[in-house]
Amino acid sequence: MRALLSFLLLLFMAAPAAAQTRLPAEGFADLAERLTPAVVNIATRQRVQGVDELPRFPPGSPMERFSGGGDDAAAQITSLGSGFIISGDGVVVTNNHVIEAADAIDVILQNGQRFEATVVGRDPATDIAVLRIQSRTPLPHVSFGDSDTARVGDIVLAIGNPFGLGGSLSVGVVSARNRNIDAGRYDDFIQTDAAINRGNSGGPLFNMAGDVIGVNTAIVSPTGASVGVGFATPTAIVRPVVEQLLRYGETRRGWLGVRLANVTAQIAERAGYRGQTGAAITRITPGGPAADAGLRVGDVVVSFAGREVADSRALTRMVGDSAVGAQVEVEIVRDGRRQSVRITIQRLDEGGGGPRAAAGAGPDRPRRDGGPRGGRIFGVALSELDAGLREEFQIEPDVSGLVVLGADVGGANEGVLRAGDVVEAMAFQPLDSIAAARAIAGRAAIGERPIVVRVNRDGEITYRRLRARS
């Protein structure tokens, strides 16, 4: 009896120890040693013409490197970010906002080696960019993992280049999944409390197997420093984007030709739908795939290609991930009855504002510009307009300016503008490019003077005031 009790006691004591075998007994040093060589620092340089009010600092001072280039006609702005190598031949993944406005990009390895990088392609919609560097020897690299298997509470590691320090590791857990922070149309972030700061953008978020499950992209912070709420784009989104950028130099997304909304009680009653999930069709593009298939305004899409549709954002992702030319079974609810419709997916035109080409008409040449130019101005994500964004936000052809994609959560200008707003003028100067917005913002930033912007919101003109800080 005594032997049996001793055995049971040993089993009881061993159970908690067995449950923690996933934790490294000596910390995370082995993982850091293995993974850090594949994480890179990214330094970019941008020449800004005609900005006379950039600050100058005395020669020899610690701030001299931020001076605007002496008497040159163009000032040079430098910035730092992070990235990671995914193949031995030098393919580097980072955030688009790290490199989008750069005239020159350097990738710096942890051993100090510096390589000039070229842009393979970039995707403003998901804020992902792919670079390539040339090395005579194979480079250290890491692999993508399956972000869909990450659970709230899993331990994660962030490695990157916070504040330009380089090679910095922080540890935390997955705090939440499927976060929408209004950064763009494909929001589906992993939230983590691993410390992420400015300069970590574009760096990897690792699981305990050493696989990349996310790209560190944004933080919530009233001060600009980490407060334990960071966001990473999951590899479920990143991997297909990277594959398309490597193959075509651009993304090729599916297009349905509809505008969507989440199901409300009023929409459900009108459609005779008793459920709460799904995506309601609020507008249909004439001649688009949905119109050709006979879909109507008011239909509620409950299933797409055999997968249940949770909400409008989920359906947007499903359609975007669909192969161009694929025939997809779509289940809808109309007048209280479920019915199936077969739709041929067309390609979303993310080009420079020209008319949509008919499916299969003409050569399918990849674009080399990587999409419309965009960037963040005082914590507000803006983009030049193209046909895809006009379609996404239902912006009329005669409206010009920069479209708002989102704003930094907790930033100085959170809630001032909405996704889909078109900023037609800034400081009473009409806008036609992100470069023009940066020049105006650069002058306002000197004294942190607020900027008045003229906004076209659903066809109505309104004025808002942006604070000249993020």
C-alpha positions in Angstrom: 0.0 0.0 0.0 2.8 2.4 0.9 4.6 1.6 -2.4 1.4 2.4 -4.3 0.9 5.7 -2.5 4.5 6.6 -3.3 4.0 5.8 -7.0 0.9 7.9 -7.2 2.6 10.8 -5.4 5.5 10.7 -7.9 2.9 10.7 -10.8 1.2 13.7 -9.3 4.5 15.6 -9.0 5.7 14.7 -12.4 2.5 15.9 -14.2 3.2 19.7 -13.9 6.8 19.2 -14.8 5.8 17.3 -18.0 3.4 20.0 -18.9 6.2 22.6 -18.9 8.7 20.6 -21.0 8.0 23.1 -23.8 9.8 25.8 -21.8 13.6 25.9 -22.3 15.3 25.0 -19.0 18.1 27.6 -19.7 15.9 30.4 -21.1 15.9 31.3 -24.8 19.6 31.6 -25.5 19.7 28.6 -27.9 16.8 29.8 -29.9 18.3 33.3 -30.0 21.6 32.0 -31.2 20.0 30.0 -34.0 17.5 32.6 -35.2 19.2 36.0 -34.8 21.7 35.6 -37.7 18.7 35.5 -40.1 17.1 38.7 -38.7 18.5 41.8 -40.5 18.5 45.6 -39.9 17.2 47.7 -42.8 18.5 51.2 -43.4 16.8 53.4 -46.0 17.7 56.7 -47.4 15.3 59.2 -49.1 16.1 62.4 -50.9 13.5 65.1 -50.3 13.5 68.0 -52.7 12.6 71.5 -51.8 12.2 71.1 -48.0 14.1 74.1 -46.7 12.9 73.9 -43.1 14.4 70.6 -42.1 16.5 71.0 -38.9 20.3 71.5 -39.1 22.6 70.3 -36.3 26.1 71.5 -35.5 29.0 69.4 -37.1 30.4 66.9 -34.6 27.2 66.8 -32.5 25.5 63.5 -31.7 22.5 64.7 -33.9 24.6 65.6 -36.9 23.5 62.6 -38.9 19.9 63.9 -38.9 20.9 67.2 -40.6 19.5 67.8 -44.0 22.6 67.6 -46.1 24.2 71.0 -45.8 23.7 73.3 -48.8 22.4 70.5 -51.1 19.1 71.2 -52.9 17.7 68.0 -51.5 17.6 66.9 -47.9 18.3 63.3 -47.0 16.1 61.5 -44.5 17.2 58.1 -43.1 15.1 55.6 -41.3 15.6 52.1 -39.8 13.6 49.0 -39.6 13.8 45.2 -39.5 13.5 42.2 -41.8 14.3 38.5 -42.1 15.9 36.3 -44.6 13.8 33.4 -45.9 16.2 31.7 -48.3 19.9 31.2 -48.6 20.1 33.1 -51.9 19.1 36.4 -50.2 15.3 36.8 -50.2 14.3 39.3 -47.4 10.8 40.0 -46.1 9.9 43.2 -44.4 7.1 45.8 -44.1 6.2 47.9 -47.0 6.1 51.0 -44.9 9.8 50.5 -44.0 11.0 50.8 -47.6 8.2 52.4 -49.6 9.6 55.9 -49.9 13.3 54.9 -50.0 15.7 55.9 -52.8 18.3 53.4 -51.4 18.0 50.4 -49.2 20.8 48.6 -47.2 20.3 45.3 -45.5 22.7 44.8 -42.6 23.4 41.4 -41.1 24.1 40.8 -37.4 27.8 40.3 -38.2 28.0 43.7 -39.7 27.9 42.7 -43.3 26.1 45.3 -45.4 24.3 44.6 -48.7 22.6 46.9 -51.1 19.0 45.6 -51.6 16.7 45.7 -54.6 12.9 45.6 -54.3 11.4 42.4 -55.8 7.9 43.6 -55.1 5.7 45.2 -52.5 2.0 45.0 -51.4 0.6 48.1 -49.7 -2.6 46.4 -48.9 -1.0 44.0 -46.5 2.1 46.2 -45.8 4.5 43.5 -47.0 7.6 43.9 -49.2 10.1 41.5 -50.5 13.8 42.5 -51.1 16.7 40.6 -52.6 20.4 40.8 -51.7 23.4 39.2 -53.5 25.9 37.2 -51.5 28.7 35.0 -52.6 28.0 32.5 -49.8 24.6 31.1 -48.6 23.0 33.3 -46.1 21.4 32.2 -42.7 17.6 32.0 -43.1 14.4 31.1 -41.3 11.2 29.4 -42.4 7.5 30.3 -42.3 5.4 28.4 -39.8 1.6 27.9 -39.6 0.1 31.0 -37.9 -3.3 29.3 -37.8 -2.1 26.9 -35.1 -1.0 29.7 -32.8 -3.2 29.9 -29.7 -3.8 32.6 -27.1 -1.2 32.0 -24.4 1.5 30.5 -26.7 5.0 31.9 -26.0 6.4 34.0 -28.8 9.7 35.8 -29.5 10.2 39.0 -31.4 13.7 39.8 -32.8 14.5 43.1 -34.5 16.1 46.5 -34.6 14.3 48.7 -32.0 15.5 52.3 -32.1 18.3 51.2 -34.4 20.0 49.1 -31.6 19.9 45.9 -33.7 19.8 42.3 -32.6 17.3 42.8 -29.8 15.1 39.9 -28.5 11.9 40.2 -26.5 9.6 37.5 -25.2 5.9 37.4 -24.6 2.7 35.5 -25.4 0.0 35.6 -28.1 -2.5 37.9 -26.4 -5.3 37.7 -29.0 -6.0 36.5 -32.5 -7.9 38.0 -35.5 -7.4 41.6 -34.4 -8.8 44.4 -36.6 -7.1 47.7 -36.0 -8.3 49.4 -39.2 -4.9 49.5 -40.8 -6.2 48.1 -44.1 -8.7 45.9 -45.8 -7.0 42.7 -44.9 -6.6 43.2 -41.1 -6.3 39.9 -39.2 -3.5 40.6 -36.7 -1.9 38.5 -34.0 -1.7 40.6 -30.9 1.3 40.0 -28.5 2.7 41.5 -25.4 6.3 40.9 -26.5 7.9 44.3 -26.5 7.8 45.8 -30.0 9.1 49.4 -30.6 9.8 51.7 -33.4 12.4 49.9 -35.6 10.9 46.5 -35.0 8.6 46.9 -38.0 9.2 44.2 -40.5 10.9 41.9 -38.0 9.7 38.3 -37.4 7.6 36.9 -34.6 8.7 33.4 -33.8 7.0 30.5 -32.1 8.9 28.1 -29.8 9.8 25.9 -32.7 11.8 28.8 -34.3 9.3 29.2 -37.2 8.1 32.7 -38.2 4.3 33.0 -37.5 4.0 36.8 -38.0 5.6 40.0 -39.2 5.7 42.7 -36.5 3.9 45.6 -38.0 2.2 48.0 -35.5 1.9 48.9 -31.8 -0.7 50.7 -29.7 1.0 53.3 -27.7 0.1 56.8 -26.5 3.9 57.6 -26.0 5.3 55.9 -29.1 7.1 53.2 -27.0 6.0 49.7 -26.2 3.2 49.3 -23.7 2.7 45.6 -24.3 0.2 45.8 -27.2 1.8 44.9 -30.5 0.5 43.5 -33.7 2.0 41.0 -36.2 0.6 40.2 -39.6 0.1 36.4 -39.6 2.0 34.2 -42.0 -1.4 32.9 -43.3 -1.5 36.3 -45.0 2.2 36.9 -45.5 3.2 33.6 -47.2 0.8 33.8 -50.3 1.8 37.5 -50.7 5.5 36.7 -50.7 5.0 33.8 -53.1 3.2 36.0 -55.6 5.7 38.9 -55.3 8.5 36.4 -55.9 6.7 34.9 -58.9 5.2 37.9 -60.5 6.7 41.0 -58.9 3.1 41.9 -57.8 0.0 40.5 -56.1 -2.8 39.0 -58.1 -6.0 39.0 -56.1 -9.5 37.8 -56.8 -12.3 40.2 -57.4 -16.1 39.7 -56.9 -17.4 43.2 -57.8 -19.4 43.8 -54.6 -19.4 46.1 -51.6 -20.0 44.4 -48.3 -21.2 45.1 -44.8 -21.6 43.0 -41.7 -25.0 41.5 -41.0 -27.1 43.7 -38.7 -30.6 43.0 -37.3 -32.1 45.2 -40.0 -30.2 43.5 -42.8 -31.1 40.0 -41.5 -34.8 40.9 -41.3 -34.8 42.3 -44.8 -33.1 39.1 -46.2 -35.2 36.8 -44.1 -32.0 35.5 -42.5 -32.1 34.2 -38.9 -28.3 33.8 -38.5 -25.8 36.4 -37.3 -22.7 35.5 -39.4 -22.2 36.3 -43.0 -21.6 39.3 -45.3 -24.4 41.4 -46.7 -24.1 42.8 -50.3 -24.7 46.5 -50.3 -23.6 47.4 -53.8 -22.8 45.5 -57.0 -20.5 46.6 -59.8 -22.2 46.4 -63.2 -20.5 43.9 -65.4 -18.6 42.3 -62.5 -18.5 38.6 -61.5 -21.3 39.0 -58.9 -23.5 40.9 -61.4 -22.9 38.2 -64.1 -23.8 35.5 -61.6 -27.1 37.1 -60.7 -26.4 38.3 -57.1 -28.4 41.2 -55.8 -28.1 44.0 -53.3 -29.5 42.6 -50.0 -28.2 39.0 -50.5 -26.3 37.6 -47.5 -23.3 35.5 -48.4 -23.0 32.7 -45.8 -20.6 30.3 -47.5 -17.8 30.8 -50.0 -16.0 27.9 -51.6 -17.3 25.6 -48.9 -16.1 27.7 -46.0 -18.4 29.5 -43.6 -18.3 33.3 -43.9 -17.9 35.0 -40.5 -18.2 38.6 -41.6 -17.5 41.0 -44.4 -13.8 41.2 -43.6 -13.5 37.4 -43.7 -15.2 37.3 -47.1 -12.9 40.0 -48.5 -9.9 37.9 -47.6 -11.4 34.7 -49.0 -12.1 36.5 -52.3 -8.7 38.1 -52.4 -7.0 34.7 -51.9 -9.0 33.0 -54.6 -7.3 32.0 -57.9 -8.1 34.3 -60.8 -10.4 32.4 -63.2 -11.6 29.9 -60.6 -15.2 28.9 -60.4 -16.4 29.2 -56.8 -19.6 27.9 -55.2 -21.2 30.7 -53.2 -24.1 30.1 -50.9 -26.5 33.0 -50.2 -29.7 33.8 -48.3 -32.3 35.7 -50.3 -35.9 36.2 -49.2 -35.4 33.6 -46.4 -34.2 30.9 -48.7 -30.7 29.5 -49.1 -29.4 29.0 -52.6 -26.1 28.3 -54.3 -24.6 30.4 -57.1 -21.5 29.6 -59.1 -19.2 32.6 -59.7 -16.1 33.0 -61.9 -13.5 35.0 -60.0 -11.9 37.8 -61.9 -8.7 39.7 -61.1 -8.8 42.7 -58.9 -7.3 45.6 -60.8 -4.8 47.2 -58.4 -3.2 49.2 -61.2 -2.9 52.9 -61.8 -6.5 53.8 -62.3 -7.1 52.7 -65.8 -10.3 50.8 -66.9 -10.5 47.2 -65.9 -9.5 44.8 -68.7 -11.9 42.0 -69.6 -10.8 38.6 -68.3 -8.3 37.1 -70.6 -8.0 40.2 -72.8 -4.4 41.1 -73.7 -1.1 40.0 -72.1 -1.0 39.6 -68.3 2.1 41.6 -67.7 3.3 42.2 -64.1 3.4 45.7 -62.9 6.8 46.9 -61.7 5.8 49.8 -59.5 4.6 47.5 -56.6 1.2 49.3 -56.4 0.1 52.8 -55.5 2.5 54.8 -53.4 1.4 55.3 -49.8 2.7 56.1 -46.4 1.9 57.3 -42.9 1.5 61.0 -42.2 1.3 61.7 -38.4 0.0 58.2 -37.7 -2.6 58.1 -40.6 -2.0 55.6 -43.4 -2.6 57.2 -46.8 -2.4 55.9 -50.3 -2.6 57.4 -53.8 -5.8 56.3 -55.5 -5.9 53.4 -58.0 -8.7 51.4 -59.6 -8.6 48.8 -56.8 -8.9 51.3 -54.0 -11.7 53.1 -55.8 -13.5 49.8 -56.1 -12.8 48.9 -52.5 -14.1 52.2 -51.0 -16.6 53.1 -53.8 -14.8 56.4 -54.7 -16.1 58.1 -57.7 -13.8 58.7 -60.7 -13.9 62.5 -60.5 -12.6 62.5 -56.8 -8.9 63.1 -56.5 -6.5 63.0 -53.5 -5.2 60.5 -51.0 -7.4 57.8 -49.6 -7.2 57.0 -45.9 -6.5 53.3 -45.1 -6.5 53.6 -41.3 -4.8 55.3 -38.4 -2.5 54.2 -35.6 -4.5 52.9 -32.6 -3.8 55.2 -29.7 -2.1 57.8 -31.9 -2.6 61.5 -31.8 -5.0 61.4 -34.8 -6.9 58.3 -34.0 -10.6 58.8 -34.9 -10.0 62.1 -36.8 -10.3 60.3 -40.2 -12.0 57.1 -41.3 -10.9 54.4 -43.7 -12.3 55.4 -47.1 -12.0 59.2 -46.5 -10.3 61.0 -49.4 -8.0 63.8 -48.3 -8.3 66.2 -51.2 -6.2 69.1 -49.7 -3.8 69.5 -46.9 -3.0 73.0 -45.4 -5.3 74.3 -48.2 -3.0 72.8 -50.9 -4.5 70.2 -53.3 -3.0 66.8 -53.0 -2.1 64.6 -55.9 0.7 62.5 -54.5 2.1 61.1 -51.3 5.3 63.1 -51.9 3.3 66.3 -51.8 1.7 65.3 -48.5 5.1 64.5 -47.0 6.5 67.9 -48.0 3.5 69.7 -46.3 3.8 67.4 -43.3 7.5 68.0 -43.0 7.1 71.7 -42.8 4.3 71.4 -40.2 6.3 69.0 -38.1 9.0 71.6 -37.4 6.9 73.4 -34.9 4.3 70.7 -34.5 1.7 73.0 -36.1 -1.7 71.3 -36.7 -2.8 70.9 -40.3 -6.3 71.5 -41.7 -7.3 68.9 -44.2 -10.3 68.9 -46.7 -11.9 65.5 -46.7 -14.3 64.0 -49.1 -16.4 61.5 -47.1 -19.0 59.6 -49.1 -19.3 62.5 -51.5 -19.7 65.2 -48.7 -17.0 67.7 -48.0 -15.8 68.2 -44.5 -12.8 69.7 -42.8 -10.7 68.1 -40.0 -7.5 69.1 -38.1 -4.6 66.8 -37.9 -2.1 67.1 -35.0 1.4 67.2 -36.3 2.7 64.2 -34.4 2.0 60.4 -34.5 
